[in-house]
Amino acid sequence: MFDVLIIGGGVSGFSAGLYSSRKGLNTVLVSPEVGGQANLTNTIENYPGIKHTTGSGLVLNIMDQAVGFGLNYVQDRVVNIKKLKKGFSVRCEKKTYSVKSIIICSGKSPKWVGFKGEKEFVGRGVSTCTTCDAPLFKKKIVAVVGSGLGACRAVSELSKICKKIYLIPTGVIPRLEDLKGIKYELLEDYKILEVKGQVMVSNLLLEKEGKIKDLVVNGVFVKGGYITDSSPFKELVKTTKRGEIRIDRDAKTSVSGVFAAGDITDLGFEQAIISAGEGAKAALSAYSFVTGHDKKKDWDH
């Protein structure tokens, strides 16, 4: 029986694995891939202590550290979790595990609009995160594609950095009045055909009433929201309407022995540094649970 099973191979998952394994817990991390959303970022320059790295490079470094402390990484996908009298049974596609505690770090995925070249140019001008990548487009021309409040917030944030901003709605954008006083060009009722470029994004092809518009841009921010796949856990722990797992300040879920960290939770702020810290916190809470220290009043967390 493993002490801890971690679900998810992103920053939060491997950070949890690093702390859990270093604490001497028998830990296994299950994920179909390594990297998660970090793989969508080619440039990270705001992770403390590291001037420049890639998203995948950051995760691989954390993974290497965690495996060095004894973390077991298994490439598999969790299908179902069953609570037992003592511990949990975690059924994956390849194998079933008996564990004392669980840390869920399965993250979330961006909703893509679906135009040609959208995914191919990720990290080469196409981005889903303004907080991560906006500074890379200082004094450049960008397009914000999407709907909802996320698109409005992206325009507002980019307006402080970029030379020109196009807002191309893919649906209803509420509270456009929030953008009063901000310079941007609204291109309504356009169908996005393709993002083009050589090494980096250079153009965005649009179509309206049969006419093609060739938009010169340096970057495209896709703000269609996110997909949270909490289906293996929704019968186990409490979630929000968006499928995010509810946690307290110690990364505890509604079920004793189950913890969560990173983008799968309801804390917000999808940043690598926050996911790393939350993953570490979840591991420390799991350690307290497994060792029984969480029941001792004099335990110093």
C-alpha positions as protocol buffer text, in pm:
chain_id: "A"
residue {
  index: 1
  type: MET
  ca { x: 0 y: 0 z: 0 }
}
residue {
  index: 2
  type: PHE
  ca { x: 133 y: 342 z: -97 }
}
residue {
  index: 3
  type: ASP
  ca { x: 126 y: 624 z: 156 }
}
residue {
  index: 4
  type: VAL
  ca { x: 36 y: 882 z: -106 }
}
residue {
  index: 5
  type: LEU
  ca { x: -95 y: 866 z: -462 }
}
residue {
  index: 6
  type: ILE
  ca { x: -70 y: 1189 z: -664 }
}
residue {
  index: 7
  type: ILE
  ca { x: -288 y: 1244 z: -968 }
}
residue {
  index: 8
  type: GLY
  ca { x: -143 y: 1480 z: -1229 }
}
residue {
  index: 9
  type: GLY
  ca { x: 198 y: 1540 z: -1386 }
}
residue {
  index: 10
  type: GLY
  ca { x: 221 y: 1918 z: -1387 }
}
residue {
  index: 11
  type: VAL
  ca { x: 398 y: 2166 z: -1160 }
}
residue {
  index: 12
  type: SER
  ca { x: 168 y: 2106 z: -862 }
}
residue {
  index: 13
  type: GLY
  ca { x: 180 y: 1727 z: -897 }
}
residue {
  index: 14
  type: PHE
  ca { x: 556 y: 1691 z: -912 }
}
residue {
  index: 15
  type: SER
  ca { x: 605 y: 1958 z: -643 }
}
residue {
  index: 16
  type: ALA
  ca { x: 377 y: 1749 z: -420 }
}
residue {
  index: 17
  type: GLY
  ca { x: 576 y: 1442 z: -518 }
}
residue {
  index: 18
  type: LEU
  ca { x: 903 y: 1614 z: -431 }
}
residue {
  index: 19
  type: TYR
  ca { x: 788 y: 1711 z: -82 }
}
residue {
  index: 20
  type: SER
  ca { x: 608 y: 1383 z: -13 }
}
residue {
  index: 21
  type: SER
  ca { x: 902 y: 1164 z: -120 }
}
residue {
  index: 22
  type: ARG
  ca { x: 1157 y: 1378 z: 62 }
}
residue {
  index: 23
  type: LYS
  ca { x: 949 y: 1335 z: 377 }
}
residue {
  index: 24
  type: GLY
  ca { x: 1000 y: 960 z: 342 }
}
residue {
  index: 25
  type: LEU
  ca { x: 649 y: 868 z: 230 }
}
residue {
  index: 26
  type: ASN
  ca { x: 606 y: 584 z: -19 }
}
residue {
  index: 27
  type: THR
  ca { x: 464 y: 793 z: -305 }
}
residue {
  index: 28
  type: VAL
  ca { x: 342 y: 719 z: -656 }
}
residue {
  index: 29
  type: LEU
  ca { x: 241 y: 981 z: -914 }
}
residue {
  index: 30
  type: VAL
  ca { x: -1 y: 878 z: -1189 }
}
residue {
  index: 31
  type: SER
  ca { x: -44 y: 1086 z: -1504 }
}
residue {
  index: 32
  type: PRO
  ca { x: -88 y: 1016 z: -1877 }
}
residue {
  index: 33
  type: GLU
  ca { x: 167 y: 1290 z: -1956 }
}
residue {
  index: 34
  type: VAL
  ca { x: 436 y: 1507 z: -1802 }
}
residue {
  index: 35
  type: GLY
  ca { x: 393 y: 1884 z: -1806 }
}
residue {
  index: 36
  type: GLY
  ca { x: 23 y: 1964 z: -1819 }
}
residue {
  index: 37
  type: GLN
  ca { x: -56 y: 2326 z: -1904 }
}
residue {
  index: 38
  type: ALA
  ca { x: 309 y: 2418 z: -1855 }
}
residue {
  index: 39
  type: ASN
  ca { x: 379 y: 2251 z: -2190 }
}
residue {
  index: 40
  type: LEU
  ca { x: 187 y: 2536 z: -2356 }
}
residue {
  index: 41
  type: THR
  ca { x: 443 y: 2792 z: -2236 }
}
residue {
  index: 42
  type: ASN
  ca { x: 774 y: 2826 z: -2417 }
}
residue {
  index: 43
  type: THR
  ca { x: 899 y: 3114 z: -2204 }
}
residue {
  index: 44
  type: ILE
  ca { x: 882 y: 3148 z: -1826 }
}
residue {
  index: 45
  type: GLU
  ca { x: 1067 y: 3445 z: -1679 }
}
residue {
  index: 46
  type: ASN
  ca { x: 868 y: 3509 z: -1360 }
}
residue {
  index: 47
  type: TYR
  ca { x: 946 y: 3193 z: -1162 }
}
residue {
  index: 48
  type: PRO
  ca { x: 1151 y: 3307 z: -861 }
}
residue {
  index: 49
  type: GLY
  ca { x: 1517 y: 3207 z: -878 }
}
residue {
  index: 50
  type: ILE
  ca { x: 1504 y: 3112 z: -1247 }
}
residue {
  index: 51
  type: LYS
  ca { x: 1558 y: 3394 z: -1497 }
}
residue {
  index: 52
  type: HIS
  ca { x: 1445 y: 3201 z: -1800 }
}
residue {
  index: 53
  type: THR
  ca { x: 1310 y: 2853 z: -1872 }
}
residue {
  index: 54
  type: THR
  ca { x: 1040 y: 2674 z: -2066 }
}
residue {
  index: 55
  type: GLY
  ca { x: 726 y: 2531 z: -1912 }
}
residue {
  index: 56
  type: SER
  ca { x: 819 y: 2175 z: -1998 }
}
residue {
  index: 57
  type: GLY
  ca { x: 1176 y: 2235 z: -1880 }
}
residue {
  index: 58
  type: LEU
  ca { x: 1053 y: 2357 z: -1543 }
}
residue {
  index: 59
  type: VAL
  ca { x: 833 y: 2051 z: -1489 }
}
residue {
  index: 60
  type: LEU
  ca { x: 1106 y: 1810 z: -1600 }
}
residue {
  index: 61
  type: ASN
  ca { x: 1348 y: 1966 z: -1351 }
}
residue {
  index: 62
  type: ILE
  ca { x: 1098 y: 1929 z: -1066 }
}
residue {
  index: 63
  type: MET
  ca { x: 1025 y: 1573 z: -1177 }
}
residue {
  index: 64
  type: ASP
  ca { x: 1396 y: 1490 z: -1177 }
}
residue {
  index: 65
  type: GLN
  ca { x: 1429 y: 1624 z: -823 }
}
residue {
  index: 66
  type: ALA
  ca { x: 1124 y: 1430 z: -705 }
}
residue {
  index: 67
  type: VAL
  ca { x: 1234 y: 1101 z: -863 }
}
residue {
  index: 68
  type: GLY
  ca { x: 1575 y: 1154 z: -703 }
}
residue {
  index: 69
  type: PHE
  ca { x: 1403 y: 1144 z: -363 }
}
residue {
  index: 70
  type: GLY
  ca { x: 1223 y: 821 z: -450 }
}
residue {
  index: 71
  type: LEU
  ca { x: 901 y: 928 z: -624 }
}
residue {
  index: 72
  type: ASN
  ca { x: 748 y: 655 z: -843 }
}
residue {
  index: 73
  type: TYR
  ca { x: 612 y: 798 z: -1170 }
}
residue {
  index: 74
  type: VAL
  ca { x: 362 y: 584 z: -1361 }
}
residue {
  index: 75
  type: GLN
  ca { x: 223 y: 679 z: -1702 }
}
residue {
  index: 76
  type: ASP
  ca { x: -145 y: 593 z: -1662 }
}
residue {
  index: 77
  type: ARG
  ca { x: -488 y: 753 z: -1629 }
}
residue {
  index: 78
  type: VAL
  ca { x: -714 y: 743 z: -1321 }
}
residue {
  index: 79
  type: VAL
  ca { x: -1060 y: 603 z: -1395 }
}
residue {
  index: 80
  type: ASN
  ca { x: -1225 y: 573 z: -1053 }
}
residue {
  index: 81
  type: ILE
  ca { x: -1159 y: 625 z: -682 }
}
residue {
  index: 82
  type: LYS
  ca { x: -1332 y: 424 z: -411 }
}
residue {
  index: 83
  type: LYS
  ca { x: -1317 y: 506 z: -42 }
}
residue {
  index: 84
  type: LEU
  ca { x: -1248 y: 202 z: 177 }
}
residue {
  index: 85
  type: LYS
  ca { x: -1268 y: 148 z: 552 }
}
residue {
  index: 86
  type: LYS
  ca { x: -897 y: 213 z: 560 }
}
residue {
  index: 87
  type: GLY
  ca { x: -758 y: 418 z: 274 }
}
residue {
  index: 88
  type: PHE
  ca { x: -866 y: 425 z: -88 }
}
residue {
  index: 89
  type: SER
  ca { x: -871 y: 210 z: -398 }
}
residue {
  index: 90
  type: VAL
  ca { x: -760 y: 401 z: -709 }
}
residue {
  index: 91
  type: ARG
  ca { x: -842 y: 225 z: -1033 }
}
residue {
  index: 92
  type: CYS
  ca { x: -639 y: 328 z: -1337 }
}
residue {
  index: 93
  type: GLU
  ca { x: -653 y: 203 z: -1694 }
}
residue {
  index: 94
  type: LYS
  ca { x: -355 y: -28 z: -1639 }
}
residue {
  index: 95
  type: LYS
  ca { x: -353 y: -103 z: -1268 }
}
residue {
  index: 96
  type: THR
  ca { x: -539 y: -53 z: -938 }
}
residue {
  index: 97
  type: TYR
  ca { x: -363 y: 95 z: -633 }
}
residue {
  index: 98
  type: SER
  ca { x: -435 y: 73 z: -261 }
}
residue {
  index: 99
  type: VAL
  ca { x: -332 y: 398 z: -92 }
}
residue {
  index: 100
  type: LYS
  ca { x: -359 y: 574 z: 242 }
}
residue {
  index: 101
  type: SER
  ca { x: -406 y: 924 z: 98 }
}
residue {
  index: 102
  type: ILE
  ca { x: -458 y: 1103 z: -233 }
}
residue {
  index: 103
  type: ILE
  ca { x: -343 y: 1438 z: -372 }
}
residue {
  index: 104
  type: ILE
  ca { x: -538 y: 1551 z: -679 }
}
residue {
  index: 105
  type: CYS
  ca { x: -337 y: 1779 z: -910 }
}
residue {
  index: 106
  type: SER
  ca { x: -498 y: 1700 z: -1246 }
}
residue {
  index: 107
  type: GLY
  ca { x: -524 y: 2066 z: -1353 }
}
residue {
  index: 108
  type: LYS
  ca { x: -741 y: 2201 z: -1631 }
}
residue {
  index: 109
  type: SER
  ca { x: -718 y: 2245 z: -2008 }
}
residue {
  index: 110
  type: PRO
  ca { x: -788 y: 2553 z: -2223 }
}
residue {
  index: 111
  type: LYS
  ca { x: -1092 y: 2559 z: -2449 }
}
residue {
  index: 112
  type: TRP
  ca { x: -968 y: 2606 z: -2804 }
}
residue {
  index: 113
  type: VAL
  ca { x: -1165 y: 2806 z: -3060 }
}
residue {
  index: 114
  type: GLY
  ca { x: -1078 y: 2566 z: -3342 }
}
residue {
  index: 115
  type: PHE
  ca { x: -920 y: 2776 z: -3618 }
}
residue {
  index: 116
  type: LYS
  ca { x: -631 y: 2649 z: -3829 }
}
residue {
  index: 117
  type: GLY
  ca { x: -285 y: 2687 z: -3675 }
}
residue {
  index: 118
  type: GLU
  ca { x: -423 y: 2766 z: -3328 }
}
residue {
  index: 119
  type: LYS
  ca { x: -245 y: 2483 z: -3146 }
}
residue {
  index: 120
  type: GLU
  ca { x: 51 y: 2467 z: -3383 }
}
residue {
  index: 121
  type: PHE
  ca { x: 158 y: 2822 z: -3291 }
}
residue {
  index: 122
  type: VAL
  ca { x: 127 y: 2781 z: -2914 }
}
residue {
  index: 123
  type: GLY
  ca { x: 444 y: 2926 z: -2766 }
}
residue {
  index: 124
  type: ARG
  ca { x: 521 y: 3095 z: -3098 }
}
residue {
  index: 125
  type: GLY
  ca { x: 273 y: 3380 z: -3070 }
}
residue {
  index: 126
  type: VAL
  ca { x: -43 y: 3201 z: -2960 }
}
residue {
  index: 127
  type: SER
  ca { x: -106 y: 3208 z: -2584 }
}
residue {
  index: 128
  type: THR
  ca { x: -386 y: 3128 z: -2341 }
}
residue {
  index: 129
  type: CYS
  ca { x: -240 y: 3322 z: -2046 }
}
residue {
  index: 130
  type: THR
  ca { x: -202 y: 3700 z: -2037 }
}
residue {
  index: 131
  type: THR
  ca { x: -42 y: 3699 z: -1692 }
}
residue {
  index: 132
  type: CYS
  ca { x: 224 y: 3460 z: -1821 }
}
residue {
  index: 133
  type: ASP
  ca { x: 293 y: 3604 z: -2165 }
}
residue {
  index: 134
  type: ALA
  ca { x: 169 y: 3964 z: -2191 }
}
residue {
  index: 135
  type: PRO
  ca { x: 513 y: 4114 z: -2110 }
}
residue {
  index: 136
  type: LEU
  ca { x: 656 y: 3930 z: -2413 }
}
residue {
  index: 137
  type: PHE
  ca { x: 444 y: 4148 z: -2643 }
}
residue {
  index: 138
  type: LYS
  ca { x: 554 y: 4492 z: -2527 }
}
residue {
  index: 139
  type: LYS
  ca { x: 477 y: 4756 z: -2793 }
}
residue {
  index: 140
  type: LYS
  ca { x: 349 y: 4488 z: -3033 }
}
residue {
  index: 141
  type: ILE
  ca { x: 18 y: 4421 z: -3207 }
}
residue {
  index: 142
  type: VAL
  ca { x: -202 y: 4145 z: -3064 }
}
residue {
  index: 143
  type: ALA
  ca { x: -549 y: 3999 z: -3103 }
}
residue {
  index: 144
  type: VAL
  ca { x: -766 y: 3873 z: -2820 }
}
residue {
  index: 145
  type: VAL
  ca { x: -996 y: 3593 z: -2938 }
}
residue {
  index: 146
  type: GLY
  ca { x: -1276 y: 3465 z: -2717 }
}
residue {
  index: 147
  type: SER
  ca { x: -1571 y: 3562 z: -2505 }
}
residue {
  index: 148
  type: GLY
  ca { x: -1671 y: 3613 z: -2147 }
}
residue {
  index: 149
  type: LEU
  ca { x: -1503 y: 3821 z: -1880 }
}
residue {
  index: 150
  type: GLY
  ca { x: -1169 y: 3654 z: -1953 }
}
residue {
  index: 151
  type: ALA
  ca { x: -1149 y: 3831 z: -2289 }
}
residue {
  index: 152
  type: CYS
  ca { x: -1226 y: 4170 z: -2129 }
}
residue {
  index: 153
  type: ARG
  ca { x: -962 y: 4117 z: -1862 }
}
residue {
  index: 154
  type: ALA
  ca { x: -709 y: 4018 z: -2127 }
}
residue {
  index: 155
  type: VAL
  ca { x: -771 y: 4339 z: -2323 }
}
residue {
  index: 156
  type: SER
  ca { x: -741 y: 4546 z: -2006 }
}
residue {
  index: 157
  type: GLU
  ca { x: -412 y: 4383 z: -1907 }
}
residue {
  index: 158
  type: LEU
  ca { x: -263 y: 4398 z: -2256 }
}
residue {
  index: 159
  type: SER
  ca { x: -358 y: 4765 z: -2297 }
}
residue {
  index: 160
  type: LYS
  ca { x: -83 y: 4861 z: -2054 }
}
residue {
  index: 161
  type: ILE
  ca { x: 179 y: 4684 z: -2265 }
}
residue {
  index: 162
  type: CYS
  ca { x: 81 y: 4650 z: -2632 }
}
residue {
  index: 163
  type: LYS
  ca { x: 90 y: 4894 z: -2921 }
}
residue {
  index: 164
  type: LYS
  ca { x: -249 y: 4787 z: -3057 }
}
residue {
  index: 165
  type: ILE
  ca { x: -517 y: 4538 z: -2955 }
}
residue {
  index: 166
  type: TYR
  ca { x: -790 y: 4374 z: -3161 }
}
residue {
  index: 167
  type: LEU
  ca { x: -1080 y: 4211 z: -2975 }
}
residue {
  index: 168
  type: ILE
  ca { x: -1246 y: 3938 z: -3182 }
}
residue {
  index: 169
  type: PRO
  ca { x: -1549 y: 3791 z: -3001 }
}
residue {
  index: 170
  type: THR
  ca { x: -1639 y: 3426 z: -3048 }
}
residue {
  index: 171
  type: GLY
  ca { x: -1955 y: 3467 z: -2842 }
}
residue {
  index: 172
  type: VAL
  ca { x: -2112 y: 3709 z: -2598 }
}
residue {
  index: 173
  type: ILE
  ca { x: -1873 y: 3940 z: -2415 }
}
residue {
  index: 174
  type: PRO
  ca { x: -2042 y: 4090 z: -2108 }
}
residue {
  index: 175
  type: ARG
  ca { x: -1946 y: 4417 z: -1945 }
}
residue {
  index: 176
  type: LEU
  ca { x: -1777 y: 4578 z: -2245 }
}
residue {
  index: 177
  type: GLU
  ca { x: -1839 y: 4901 z: -2054 }
}
residue {
  index: 178
  type: ASP
  ca { x: -1549 y: 4796 z: -1832 }
}
residue {
  index: 179
  type: LEU
  ca { x: -1321 y: 4871 z: -2127 }
}
residue {
  index: 180
  type: LYS
  ca { x: -1419 y: 5239 z: -2151 }
}
residue {
  index: 181
  type: GLY
  ca { x: -1110 y: 5453 z: -2182 }
}
residue {
  index: 182
  type: ILE
  ca { x: -903 y: 5160 z: -2310 }
}
residue {
  index: 183
  type: LYS
  ca { x: -781 y: 5172 z: -2669 }
}
residue {
  index: 184
  type: TYR
  ca { x: -874 y: 4862 z: -2867 }
}
residue {
  index: 185
  type: GLU
  ca { x: -1051 y: 4776 z: -3192 }
}
residue {
  index: 186
  type: LEU
  ca { x: -1359 y: 4555 z: -3178 }
}
residue {
  index: 187
  type: LEU
  ca { x: -1400 y: 4324 z: -3478 }
}
residue {
  index: 188
  type: GLU
  ca { x: -1749 y: 4177 z: -3449 }
}
residue {
  index: 189
  type: ASP
  ca { x: -1910 y: 3899 z: -3653 }
}
residue {
  index: 190
  type: TYR
  ca { x: -1583 y: 3778 z: -3800 }
}
residue {
  index: 191
  type: LYS
  ca { x: -1501 y: 3410 z: -3850 }
}
residue {
  index: 192
  type: ILE
  ca { x: -1140 y: 3326 z: -3773 }
}
residue {
  index: 193
  type: LEU
  ca { x: -996 y: 3115 z: -4052 }
}
residue {
  index: 194
  type: GLU
  ca { x: -628 y: 3074 z: -3975 }
}
residue {
  index: 195
  type: VAL
  ca { x: -328 y: 3207 z: -3785 }
}
residue {
  index: 196
  type: LYS
  ca { x: -20 y: 3227 z: -4008 }
}
residue {
  index: 197
  type: GLY
  ca { x: 351 y: 3284 z: -3976 }
}
residue {
  index: 198
  type: GLN
  ca { x: 693 y: 3131 z: -4024 }
}
residue {
  index: 199
  type: VAL
  ca { x: 874 y: 3085 z: -3694 }
}
residue {
  index: 200
  type: MET
  ca { x: 638 y: 3321 z: -3510 }
}
residue {
  index: 201
  type: VAL
  ca { x: 281 y: 3446 z: -3567 }
}
residue {
  index: 202
  type: SER
  ca { x: 260 y: 3720 z: -3828 }
}
residue {
  index: 203
  type: ASN
  ca { x: -99 y: 3725 z: -3958 }
}
residue {
  index: 204
  type: LEU
  ca { x: -455 y: 3632 z: -3869 }
}
residue {
  index: 205
  type: LEU
  ca { x: -698 y: 3559 z: -4151 }
}
residue {
  index: 206
  type: LEU
  ca { x: -1062 y: 3655 z: -4088 }
}
residue {
  index: 207
  type: GLU
  ca { x: -1377 y: 3627 z: -4296 }
}
residue {
  index: 208
  type: LYS
  ca { x: -1697 y: 3831 z: -4286 }
}
residue {
  index: 209
  type: GLU
  ca { x: -1979 y: 3819 z: -4541 }
}
residue {
  index: 210
  type: GLY
  ca { x: -1754 y: 3645 z: -4790 }
}
residue {
  index: 211
  type: LYS
  ca { x: -1473 y: 3899 z: -4763 }
}
residue {
  index: 212
  type: ILE
  ca { x: -1129 y: 3805 z: -4631 }
}
residue {
  index: 213
  type: LYS
  ca { x: -945 y: 4032 z: -4389 }
}
residue {
  index: 214
  type: ASP
  ca { x: -571 y: 3980 z: -4344 }
}
residue {
  index: 215
  type: LEU
  ca { x: -480 y: 4113 z: -4000 }
}
residue {
  index: 216
  type: VAL
  ca { x: -115 y: 4180 z: -3920 }
}
residue {
  index: 217
  type: VAL
  ca { x: -51 y: 4067 z: -3560 }
}
residue {
  index: 218
  type: ASN
  ca { x: 245 y: 3956 z: -3349 }
}
residue {
  index: 219
  type: GLY
  ca { x: 40 y: 3753 z: -3106 }
}
residue {
  index: 220
  type: VAL
  ca { x: -300 y: 3592 z: -3049 }
}
residue {
  index: 221
  type: PHE
  ca { x: -444 y: 3542 z: -2700 }
}
residue {
  index: 222
  type: VAL
  ca { x: -712 y: 3273 z: -2696 }
}
residue {
  index: 223
  type: LYS
  ca { x: -956 y: 3333 z: -2410 }
}
residue {
  index: 224
  type: GLY
  ca { x: -1224 y: 3070 z: -2446 }
}
residue {
  index: 225
  type: GLY
  ca { x: -1213 y: 2958 z: -2086 }
}
residue {
  index: 226
  type: TYR
  ca { x: -1096 y: 2627 z: -1941 }
}
residue {
  index: 227
  type: ILE
  ca { x: -1215 y: 2268 z: -1913 }
}
residue {
  index: 228
  type: THR
  ca { x: -1186 y: 2104 z: -1571 }
}
residue {
  index: 229
  type: ASP
  ca { x: -1211 y: 1726 z: -1588 }
}
residue {
  index: 230
  type: SER
  ca { x: -1306 y: 1624 z: -1237 }
}
residue {
  index: 231
  type: SER
  ca { x: -1523 y: 1332 z: -1348 }
}
residue {
  index: 232
  type: PRO
  ca { x: -1319 y: 1065 z: -1160 }
}
residue {
  index: 233
  type: PHE
  ca { x: -1355 y: 1267 z: -838 }
}
residue {
  index: 234
  type: LYS
  ca { x: -1698 y: 1434 z: -853 }
}
residue {
  index: 235
  type: GLU
  ca { x: -1862 y: 1154 z: -655 }
}
residue {
  index: 236
  type: LEU
  ca { x: -1582 y: 1164 z: -399 }
}
residue {
  index: 237
  type: VAL
  ca { x: -1523 y: 1531 z: -310 }
}
residue {
  index: 238
  type: LYS
  ca { x: -1718 y: 1856 z: -323 }
}
residue {
  index: 239
  type: THR
  ca { x: -1671 y: 2064 z: -636 }
}
residue {
  index: 240
  type: THR
  ca { x: -1788 y: 2399 z: -773 }
}
residue {
  index: 241
  type: LYS
  ca { x: -2033 y: 2433 z: -1063 }
}
residue {
  index: 242
  type: ARG
  ca { x: -1728 y: 2457 z: -1291 }
}
residue {
  index: 243
  type: GLY
  ca { x: -1594 y: 2128 z: -1161 }
}
residue {
  index: 244
  type: GLU
  ca { x: -1316 y: 2278 z: -950 }
}
residue {
  index: 245
  type: ILE
  ca { x: -1239 y: 2096 z: -626 }
}
residue {
  index: 246
  type: ARG
  ca { x: -1315 y: 2290 z: -309 }
}
residue {
  index: 247
  type: ILE
  ca { x: -1024 y: 2303 z: -64 }
}
residue {
  index: 248
  type: ASP
  ca { x: -939 y: 2481 z: 260 }
}
residue {
  index: 249
  type: ARG
  ca { x: -620 y: 2668 z: 343 }
}
residue {
  index: 250
  type: ASP
  ca { x: -438 y: 2339 z: 413 }
}
residue {
  index: 251
  type: ALA
  ca { x: -529 y: 2191 z: 72 }
}
residue {
  index: 252
  type: LYS
  ca { x: -782 y: 1956 z: 236 }
}
residue {
  index: 253
  type: THR
  ca { x: -1093 y: 1855 z: 43 }
}
residue {
  index: 254
  type: SER
  ca { x: -1430 y: 1756 z: 187 }
}
residue {
  index: 255
  type: VAL
  ca { x: -1302 y: 1399 z: 238 }
}
residue {
  index: 256
  type: SER
  ca { x: -1046 y: 1313 z: 504 }
}
residue {
  index: 257
  type: GLY
  ca { x: -727 y: 1186 z: 346 }
}
residue {
  index: 258
  type: VAL
  ca { x: -791 y: 1349 z: 8 }
}
residue {
  index: 259
  type: PHE
  ca { x: -607 y: 1670 z: -79 }
}
residue {
  index: 260
  type: ALA
  ca { x: -590 y: 1885 z: -392 }
}
residue {
  index: 261
  type: ALA
  ca { x: -363 y: 2149 z: -540 }
}
residue {
  index: 262
  type: GLY
  ca { x: -310 y: 2358 z: -850 }
}
residue {
  index: 263
  type: ASP
  ca { x: -552 y: 2455 z: -1125 }
}
residue {
  index: 264
  type: ILE
  ca { x: -802 y: 2179 z: -1041 }
}
residue {
  index: 265
  type: THR
  ca { x: -892 y: 2366 z: -721 }
}
residue {
  index: 266
  type: ASP
  ca { x: -1113 y: 2671 z: -663 }
}
residue {
  index: 267
  type: LEU
  ca { x: -828 y: 2899 z: -554 }
}
residue {
  index: 268
  type: GLY
  ca { x: -773 y: 3065 z: -894 }
}
residue {
  index: 269
  type: PHE
  ca { x: -454 y: 3232 z: -1020 }
}
residue {
  index: 270
  type: GLU
  ca { x: -322 y: 2977 z: -1270 }
}
residue {
  index: 271
  type: GLN
  ca { x: 50 y: 3039 z: -1218 }
}
residue {
  index: 272
  type: ALA
  ca { x: 338 y: 2791 z: -1190 }
}
residue {
  index: 273
  type: ILE
  ca { x: 475 y: 2942 z: -870 }
}
residue {
  index: 274
  type: ILE
  ca { x: 134 y: 2918 z: -702 }
}
residue {
  index: 275
  type: SER
  ca { x: 84 y: 2560 z: -820 }
}
residue {
  index: 276
  type: ALA
  ca { x: 426 y: 2466 z: -684 }
}
residue {
  index: 277
  type: GLY
  ca { x: 349 y: 2615 z: -343 }
}
residue {
  index: 278
  type: GLU
  ca { x: 5 y: 2456 z: -326 }
}
residue {
  index: 279
  type: GLY
  ca { x: 150 y: 2119 z: -426 }
}
residue {
  index: 280
  type: ALA
  ca { x: 407 y: 2142 z: -147 }
}
residue {
  index: 281
  type: LYS
  ca { x: 134 y: 2240 z: 100 }
}
residue {
  index: 282
  type: ALA
  ca { x: -84 y: 1945 z: -4 }
}
residue {
  index: 283
  type: ALA
  ca { x: 209 y: 1707 z: 46 }
}
residue {
  index: 284
  type: LEU
  ca { x: 280 y: 1842 z: 393 }
}
residue {
  index: 285
  type: SER
  ca { x: -86 y: 1804 z: 484 }
}
residue {
  index: 286
  type: ALA
  ca { x: -83 y: 1448 z: 349 }
}
residue {
  index: 287
  type: TYR
  ca { x: 227 y: 1375 z: 557 }
}
residue {
  index: 288
  type: SER
  ca { x: 49 y: 1500 z: 869 }
}
residue {
  index: 289
  type: PHE
  ca { x: -251 y: 1280 z: 785 }
}
residue {
  index: 290
  type: VAL
  ca { x: -54 y: 963 z: 711 }
}
residue {
  index: 291
  type: THR
  ca { x: 167 y: 994 z: 1019 }
}
residue {
  index: 292
  type: GLY
  ca { x: -123 y: 1093 z: 1246 }
}
residue {
  index: 293
  type: HIS
  ca { x: 34 y: 1425 z: 1338 }
}
residue {
  index: 294
  type: ASP
  ca { x: -274 y: 1614 z: 1223 }
}
residue {
  index: 295
  type: LYS
  ca { x: -456 y: 1473 z: 1527 }
}
residue {
  index: 296
  type: LYS
  ca { x: -200 y: 1604 z: 1776 }
}
residue {
  index: 297
  type: LYS
  ca { x: -279 y: 1948 z: 1914 }
}
residue {
  index: 298
  type: ASP
  ca { x: 86 y: 2026 z: 1983 }
}
residue {
  index: 299
  type: TRP
  ca { x: 199 y: 1944 z: 1630 }
}
residue {
  index: 300
  type: ASP
  ca { x: 386 y: 2234 z: 1469 }
}
residue {
  index: 301
  type: HIS
  ca { x: 282 y: 2256 z: 1106 }
}
